[in-house]
Amino acid sequence: MKAQDYKISAEKFVFRKTDGTLHDNKLETKPVSYLQDALHRFSRNKGSILAAIIIGLLVLFAIFGPMLTPYSVAYEDLDYAYALPKIRFFYDNGIHFWDGGKDMVQSEAYYNEYLAIQIETRRPVFIGDVEKVEEKYMGKTRLRYSFRLDTYNSAGVKFEKLTDAEYKAVQAYQDRTGIQVIMPITDPNQRPETVQDKKNPNIWYKTKVGGGNKSEIVLDDNGDFINIYKLDDGTDSYTSKVYWEGDEKQYSYGIFRGDTWEVRLDCRAYYAYYHSEVLKDGITEPLHIFGADAYGRDIFARLASGARFSFILAVVVSTVNLFVGAVYGAIEGYYGGKIDIVMERFVELLSSIPFMIVITLLKYHLEVSHMVVLFISFFLTGWTGMAARTRMQFYRFKNQEYVLVARTLGANDKRIMFKHIFPNAIGTLITGSVLVIPGVIFSETSLSYLNIIDLNSSNITSVGTLLAAGQNALQTHPHIILFPAVFISLLMLSFNLFGNGLRDAFNPSLRGTED
């Protein structure tokens, strides 16, 4: 169609102004910076926002977690080994969840052992009611007991050896507070299973040998336990004045063994005495929010400390790698040519060395802590990826028109590199730096889990160490591995979603693509 065939009316034509200089129309909205635009795009990604919130909560847990628990990383108490997670609110309100209890179905013999602990210590070993259950077994009907066991009060009583000064200090505490700590000691001569007496301090009642050489409880005519407390032999020059209610007999509360006293201590009462009178740390009762491990160590305190160490290590490694890699890659990409060839060969040489070989060699040839070995290993091999990413961005932008203009106007190399080119590459570099953090944490966790790196000391631990400790008790006490596993899983998943959101925000052209 020819131009003259268009039928356009004259009023549709508007002559440009001829009475002055032309200007663009004034912007009706405020200008938006690059970072503001990226933040706006990031905020529209709901998955990334949720991931950022979760990461923030995990970081807060790592920072403030060790401050919120009275226990330290080095704390341990074998009396409460494998104690289950407990929150006081659930326990006080009878909610059978996170109350330190464990549902069990046991025979009458096991039930009586726990009942004996409850009678002697006068603390509830059973949470809630106890039900009798009849079940069929090998064609016969047998009686079973269903109950929820308090994993804290069921510790009962323990054997302990005290010096004369310690022995009298505990008795003075008893007299002052009216709280019985030292329990009457049993007499193994009144029953044939003397070896079992020495192994089980909770046996204070009369037993007999039953079928299969198993001990059976001997009850009196009323169906009650028969105590076999050892009568006082006069060797105790200072007998505590705290007795069982209604007891008229005087019993021995300790057996003198030359320079020490052998006693039976109420675990819970001695715990309160030791923390208030000896340690003076303000702990009044055993309470582990995430439970305790095989050594009675608080999982909450150890996980928070391990998480703090992981975050600090990852952030330091990421920052150092970003600085070194950005400077190295900028020089490579900007100058190119022979400089790039020589520098790139050095990068390839470092990149070709397996990380496991680096950490193994450093571990066995450097007389430094494993924390220093970890940092050096991550640094030696980690900055090369950042350098390659920066080099690629500089090759992409160094021949753009605005760079040629800056060079024409007399800008030096340093100004062009870090004033004009580097800001355009910052989005990619920030995304890469953020994604280095979960990679470092996961690698450090894997190394400590496999015991290649040992970070288990008196004042620090690792998430991987906690995972390794929980693996041995996975079937019987899964709570030991549960919380570290949840932490590392949430961290990895959240950083993955968060990294995708950052990538889309700083480079919209890559939205929806995979790295």
Secondary structure, 3 states (H helix, E strand, C coil): CCHHHCCCCHHHCCCCCCCCCCCCCCCCCCCCCHHHHHHHHHHCCHHHHHHHHHHHHHHHHHHHHHHCCCCCCCCCCHHHCCCCCECHHHHHCCCCCCECEEEEEEEHHHHHHHHHHHHHHCCCCECCCCEEEEEEECCEEEEEEEEEEECCHHHCEEEEEEEHHHHHHHHHHHHHHCCCCEECCECHHHCCCHHHHHHCCCCCECEEECHHHCEEECECCCCCECECECECCCCCCCCCCCCCCCCCCCECCCEECCCEEEEEEEHHHHHHHHHHHHHCCCCCCCCCCCCECCCCCEHHHHHHHHHHHHHHHHHHHHHHHHHHHHHHHHHHHHHCHHHHHHHHHHHHHHHCCCHHHHHHHHHHHCCCCHHHHHHHHHHHHHHHHHHHHHHHHHHHHCCCHHHHHHHHCCCCHHHHHHHHHHHHHHHHHHHHHHHHHHHHHHHHHHHHHCCCCCCCCCCCCCHHHHHHHHHCCCCCCCHHHHHHHHHHHHHHHHHHHHHHHHHHHHCHHHCCCCC
